[in-house]
Amino acid sequence: MRTQQMGWRSIILSILISGMLGACVDRHSATAARQLSSPKQRAEWRRLLVWDDACEQAYQNTKLTNDPGVETYILAKADELVMVFCAVGGYQPSFVLYHLKEQHPELLSLETYSAGDGVSLQRNQSTELWGEVYFRAESRVLTIVNAARQTKDCGTWADYAFSADTASLQALYNKFPCPASISPPVSPDAVKPPEDWQRFNLNAVDKGIGE
């Protein structure tokens, strides 16, 4: 009889201990969830990221909906890429990117290329970016397709890889000059560039087109 009583006491004690541990885990999980929760409104995002007035004014002047104009992409636990739209009118948006790690934001400046003369690519370092964005979570690669005109049949197609706290340009394709004849609008592939776009040699001293 005494053995049975001790057995029941052990079972009850085990249940109580499990309940206490479970409560601790639940409280810890809830705290972690609160710490990692993202803002819901654009004003809340701006207080966290602090983008400039020019971007905000451009968004307010061109927005078509009440959407906050912010997209997030998970890089790792408590580590994400945040895209904030600026101008959203026209055929492609402008935006800024932030690396948000454990709620500490960093405005990203990316290596970009543009053809101001419509022919030759020139290197830039830019915080304000233009184009359609595609993010591949499995490889942590961000593709930015910056069309030179509304038909999207010329421009640049760039791949950026994220590792540690850096974003580096891995591949760049382009088509310049734009065709003389206007073709029907196209939708660039998010996975691979158009077949007739040339790969740019990022290591070349001469910043001309092609390899």
Contacts in CASP RR format, 6 or more apart in sequence:
PFRMAT RR
TARGET T0000
AUTHOR 0000-0000-0000
METHOD contacts of the structure
MODEL  1
MRTQQMGWRSIILSILISGMLGACVDRHSATAARQLSSPKQRAEWRRLLV
WDDACEQAYQNTKLTNDPGVETYILAKADELVMVFCAVGGYQPSFVLYHL
KEQHPELLSLETYSAGDGVSLQRNQSTELWGEVYFRAESRVLTIVNAARQ
TKDCGTWADYAFSADTASLQALYNKFPCPASISPPVSPDAVKPPEDWQRF
NLNAVDKGIGE
35 78 0 8 1.000
35 103 0 8 1.000
36 78 0 8 1.000
36 103 0 8 1.000
38 72 0 8 1.000
39 45 0 8 1.000
39 47 0 8 1.000
39 48 0 8 1.000
39 70 0 8 1.000
40 68 0 8 1.000
41 68 0 8 1.000
42 59 0 8 1.000
42 68 0 8 1.000
42 69 0 8 1.000
42 70 0 8 1.000
45 68 0 8 1.000
45 70 0 8 1.000
45 82 0 8 1.000
45 84 0 8 1.000
46 56 0 8 1.000
48 100 0 8 1.000
48 103 0 8 1.000
48 105 0 8 1.000
49 82 0 8 1.000
49 84 0 8 1.000
49 98 0 8 1.000
49 100 0 8 1.000
49 105 0 8 1.000
49 107 0 8 1.000
50 105 0 8 1.000
51 84 0 8 1.000
51 86 0 8 1.000
51 96 0 8 1.000
51 107 0 8 1.000
54 86 0 8 1.000
55 84 0 8 1.000
55 86 0 8 1.000
55 94 0 8 1.000
55 96 0 8 1.000
55 128 0 8 1.000
56 86 0 8 1.000
58 86 0 8 1.000
58 87 0 8 1.000
58 94 0 8 1.000
59 69 0 8 1.000
59 85 0 8 1.000
59 86 0 8 1.000
59 87 0 8 1.000
59 88 0 8 1.000
61 87 0 8 1.000
62 87 0 8 1.000
62 88 0 8 1.000
62 89 0 8 1.000
62 90 0 8 1.000
63 69 0 8 1.000
63 88 0 8 1.000
64 88 0 8 1.000
64 89 0 8 1.000
69 84 0 8 1.000
69 85 0 8 1.000
69 88 0 8 1.000
70 82 0 8 1.000
70 83 0 8 1.000
70 84 0 8 1.000
70 85 0 8 1.000
71 82 0 8 1.000
71 83 0 8 1.000
71 85 0 8 1.000
71 133 0 8 1.000
72 80 0 8 1.000
72 81 0 8 1.000
72 82 0 8 1.000
72 83 0 8 1.000
72 100 0 8 1.000
73 80 0 8 1.000
73 81 0 8 1.000
73 82 0 8 1.000
73 83 0 8 1.000
73 135 0 8 1.000
73 137 0 8 1.000
73 142 0 8 1.000
74 80 0 8 1.000
74 137 0 8 1.000
75 81 0 8 1.000
75 99 0 8 1.000
75 140 0 8 1.000
75 162 0 8 1.000
78 101 0 8 1.000
78 102 0 8 1.000
78 103 0 8 1.000
79 99 0 8 1.000
79 100 0 8 1.000
79 101 0 8 1.000
79 102 0 8 1.000
80 100 0 8 1.000
80 101 0 8 1.000
81 97 0 8 1.000
81 98 0 8 1.000
81 99 0 8 1.000
81 100 0 8 1.000
81 135 0 8 1.000
81 142 0 8 1.000
81 162 0 8 1.000
82 97 0 8 1.000
82 98 0 8 1.000
82 99 0 8 1.000
82 100 0 8 1.000
82 105 0 8 1.000
83 95 0 8 1.000
83 96 0 8 1.000
83 97 0 8 1.000
83 133 0 8 1.000
84 95 0 8 1.000
84 96 0 8 1.000
84 97 0 8 1.000
84 98 0 8 1.000
85 93 0 8 1.000
85 94 0 8 1.000
85 95 0 8 1.000
86 93 0 8 1.000
86 94 0 8 1.000
86 95 0 8 1.000
86 96 0 8 1.000
86 128 0 8 1.000
87 93 0 8 1.000
87 94 0 8 1.000
90 150 0 8 1.000
91 147 0 8 1.000
91 149 0 8 1.000
91 150 0 8 1.000
91 152 0 8 1.000
92 130 0 8 1.000
92 131 0 8 1.000
92 132 0 8 1.000
92 146 0 8 1.000
92 147 0 8 1.000
93 130 0 8 1.000
93 131 0 8 1.000
93 132 0 8 1.000
94 128 0 8 1.000
94 129 0 8 1.000
94 130 0 8 1.000
94 131 0 8 1.000
95 128 0 8 1.000
95 129 0 8 1.000
95 130 0 8 1.000
95 131 0 8 1.000
95 133 0 8 1.000
96 107 0 8 1.000
96 108 0 8 1.000
96 127 0 8 1.000
96 128 0 8 1.000
96 129 0 8 1.000
97 107 0 8 1.000
97 108 0 8 1.000
97 110 0 8 1.000
97 129 0 8 1.000
97 167 0 8 1.000
98 105 0 8 1.000
98 106 0 8 1.000
98 107 0 8 1.000
98 108 0 8 1.000
99 105 0 8 1.000
99 106 0 8 1.000
99 108 0 8 1.000
99 165 0 8 1.000
99 167 0 8 1.000
100 106 0 8 1.000
101 165 0 8 1.000
106 165 0 8 1.000
107 127 0 8 1.000
108 127 0 8 1.000
108 167 0 8 1.000
109 125 0 8 1.000
109 126 0 8 1.000
109 127 0 8 1.000
110 125 0 8 1.000
110 126 0 8 1.000
110 127 0 8 1.000
110 129 0 8 1.000
110 160 0 8 1.000
110 167 0 8 1.000
110 169 0 8 1.000
111 123 0 8 1.000
111 124 0 8 1.000
111 125 0 8 1.000
111 168 0 8 1.000
111 169 0 8 1.000
112 123 0 8 1.000
112 124 0 8 1.000
112 125 0 8 1.000
112 126 0 8 1.000
112 129 0 8 1.000
112 146 0 8 1.000
112 156 0 8 1.000
112 158 0 8 1.000
113 121 0 8 1.000
113 122 0 8 1.000
113 123 0 8 1.000
113 124 0 8 1.000
113 156 0 8 1.000
113 158 0 8 1.000
113 172 0 8 1.000
113 174 0 8 1.000
113 200 0 8 1.000
113 207 0 8 1.000
114 121 0 8 1.000
114 122 0 8 1.000
114 124 0 8 1.000
114 146 0 8 1.000
114 156 0 8 1.000
115 121 0 8 1.000
115 122 0 8 1.000
115 148 0 8 1.000
115 155 0 8 1.000
115 174 0 8 1.000
115 176 0 8 1.000
115 177 0 8 1.000
116 122 0 8 1.000
118 148 0 8 1.000
118 176 0 8 1.000
118 177 0 8 1.000
118 178 0 8 1.000
119 176 0 8 1.000
119 177 0 8 1.000
119 209 0 8 1.000
120 176 0 8 1.000
120 207 0 8 1.000
120 208 0 8 1.000
120 209 0 8 1.000
121 156 0 8 1.000
121 174 0 8 1.000
121 176 0 8 1.000
121 200 0 8 1.000
121 207 0 8 1.000
121 208 0 8 1.000
121 209 0 8 1.000
122 207 0 8 1.000
123 207 0 8 1.000
129 144 0 8 1.000
129 146 0 8 1.000
130 146 0 8 1.000
131 144 0 8 1.000
131 145 0 8 1.000
131 146 0 8 1.000
131 147 0 8 1.000
132 144 0 8 1.000
132 145 0 8 1.000
132 147 0 8 1.000
132 188 0 8 1.000
133 142 0 8 1.000
133 143 0 8 1.000
133 144 0 8 1.000
134 142 0 8 1.000
134 143 0 8 1.000
134 145 0 8 1.000
134 190 0 8 1.000
135 141 0 8 1.000
135 142 0 8 1.000
135 143 0 8 1.000
136 142 0 8 1.000
136 143 0 8 1.000
136 190 0 8 1.000
136 191 0 8 1.000
139 161 0 8 1.000
140 161 0 8 1.000
140 162 0 8 1.000
140 163 0 8 1.000
141 159 0 8 1.000
141 160 0 8 1.000
141 161 0 8 1.000
141 162 0 8 1.000
141 170 0 8 1.000
142 159 0 8 1.000
142 160 0 8 1.000
142 162 0 8 1.000
142 167 0 8 1.000
143 157 0 8 1.000
143 158 0 8 1.000
143 159 0 8 1.000
143 160 0 8 1.000
143 190 0 8 1.000
144 156 0 8 1.000
144 157 0 8 1.000
144 158 0 8 1.000
144 160 0 8 1.000
145 152 0 8 1.000
145 155 0 8 1.000
145 156 0 8 1.000
145 157 0 8 1.000
145 158 0 8 1.000
145 188 0 8 1.000
146 155 0 8 1.000
146 156 0 8 1.000
146 157 0 8 1.000
146 158 0 8 1.000
147 153 0 8 1.000
147 154 0 8 1.000
147 155 0 8 1.000
147 188 0 8 1.000
148 154 0 8 1.000
148 155 0 8 1.000
148 156 0 8 1.000
148 176 0 8 1.000
148 178 0 8 1.000
149 178 0 8 1.000
150 185 0 8 1.000
151 182 0 8 1.000
151 183 0 8 1.000
151 184 0 8 1.000
151 185 0 8 1.000
151 186 0 8 1.000
152 185 0 8 1.000
152 186 0 8 1.000
152 187 0 8 1.000
152 188 0 8 1.000
153 175 0 8 1.000
153 178 0 8 1.000
153 179 0 8 1.000
153 183 0 8 1.000
153 185 0 8 1.000
153 186 0 8 1.000
154 175 0 8 1.000
154 176 0 8 1.000
154 177 0 8 1.000
154 178 0 8 1.000
154 179 0 8 1.000
155 174 0 8 1.000
155 175 0 8 1.000
155 176 0 8 1.000
155 178 0 8 1.000
155 197 0 8 1.000
156 172 0 8 1.000
156 173 0 8 1.000
156 174 0 8 1.000
157 172 0 8 1.000
157 173 0 8 1.000
157 174 0 8 1.000
157 188 0 8 1.000
157 193 0 8 1.000
157 194 0 8 1.000
157 197 0 8 1.000
158 169 0 8 1.000
158 171 0 8 1.000
158 172 0 8 1.000
158 173 0 8 1.000
159 169 0 8 1.000
159 170 0 8 1.000
159 171 0 8 1.000
159 172 0 8 1.000
160 167 0 8 1.000
160 168 0 8 1.000
160 169 0 8 1.000
160 170 0 8 1.000
161 167 0 8 1.000
161 168 0 8 1.000
161 170 0 8 1.000
169 202 0 8 1.000
171 199 0 8 1.000
171 202 0 8 1.000
172 199 0 8 1.000
172 200 0 8 1.000
172 202 0 8 1.000
173 193 0 8 1.000
173 194 0 8 1.000
173 197 0 8 1.000
173 198 0 8 1.000
173 199 0 8 1.000
173 200 0 8 1.000
174 197 0 8 1.000
174 198 0 8 1.000
174 200 0 8 1.000
174 209 0 8 1.000
174 210 0 8 1.000
175 194 0 8 1.000
175 196 0 8 1.000
175 197 0 8 1.000
175 198 0 8 1.000
176 209 0 8 1.000
186 194 0 8 1.000
188 194 0 8 1.000
198 209 0 8 1.000
198 210 0 8 1.000
198 211 0 8 1.000
199 210 0 8 1.000
199 211 0 8 1.000
200 208 0 8 1.000
200 209 0 8 1.000
200 210 0 8 1.000
200 211 0 8 1.000
201 210 0 8 1.000
201 211 0 8 1.000
204 211 0 8 1.000
END
